[in-house]
Amino acid sequence: QVQLVESGGGLVQAGGSLRLSCAASASISNFNAMGWYRQAPGKQRELVATVTTEGSTNYADSVKGRFTIARVVAENTVYLQMNSLKAEDTAVYYCNARARVIRNWNLQHLDYWGQGTQVTVSS
């Protein structure tokens, strides 16, 4: 199975920056899309940013303009550059890899998840 190893989380002051890394055990080109999700205490897990094999990106409105997702195929790694961090960004961030899979002749998606990394923004 695919393993996703995350790093880069930590404590940062509001207005600061962090870069999260998600290293995959297989080529990320095998996945239709990769992304970052986060879950704050008492809240549902939400999309932060995704990037497809084609290179198209999608961002949550709350992070657009501040966060940047990038995939580096040669490194089997997806990064999330987080700038101008706010206290509201405090959450556990999860790396996601989505693959297309055929099951019973039906095309479905298979999601792999990292262990999560804590990002805490102090204000």
Summary of the structure (lengths in Angstrom):
residues: 123
radius of gyration: 14.4
end to end distance: 39.4
largest distance: 51.3
contacts: 367
relative contact order: 0.31
helix: 7%
strand: 59%
